[in-house]
Amino acid sequence: MKNWTDVTMTIYPEMMVYKNKDEKKPKLTVRATHEVNGHYESSIYMDLHTGTHIDMPLHMLPDGHSSDEFDLESVNGTCIVVDFSLEESHEVGADFLKKYEIQKGDIVIIKTKNSYDHMFNPEYDYLDASGATYLENCSVKAVGIDALGIERSVPNHPTHSILLGNGIYIIEGLALKDIKEGRYDFICIPLKIAGVEGLPSRAFMRAIEVK
């Protein structure tokens, strides 16, 4: 794909996973080999929130909908990348987001210091409730971040609740190391899985030329 940058985390057994939980690490099993079976086949076991993925409302809201009602349009279109990576704070709040011209219908992608971590950092940067409320008030379509969680052990999960409760999908685990702030075309295509709370996805970005 010419001029498109793949911003998907690579899936492999020892990849970075949330809180280093073993149950979130992908497990690949070879079921058949050329030597024994005359062909090669393998299987994968993977948590739905491993690597780049989209959270459905069901993930945090008891009455939230599952992937059966997922709207693909909501995670594709024009995005704006905001760069928080040089900030000393870990909380991406409303005051920071107000620096950017976020428009109605934007997909907001948050780049942070997380993009440069090679191992899971329990002190990762995240979007706080004030930031989530600000983005909801901006009527954005979706919010993405380079963390494996959009918030960090906050009671009652307000960031998830504010966004997912207002129809704003959350894309976690984006690989943004080589992405600069600005406007991009954004493609995010999840696996088509019925009745689940999270969808592993492939994501791409292409810079929009300023005329």
Secondary structure, 3 states (H helix, E strand, C coil): CCCCEECECCCCCCCCCHHHCHHHCCEEEEEECHHHHCCCEEEEECCCCCCCEEECHHHCCCCCCCHHHCCHHHHCEEEEEEECCCCCCCEECHHHHCCCCCCCCCEEEEECHHHHCCCCCCCCCEECHHHHHHHHHCCCCEEEECCCCCCCCCCCCHHHHHHHCCCCEEEECECCCCCCCEEEEEEEEECCCCCCCEEEEEEEEEECCCC
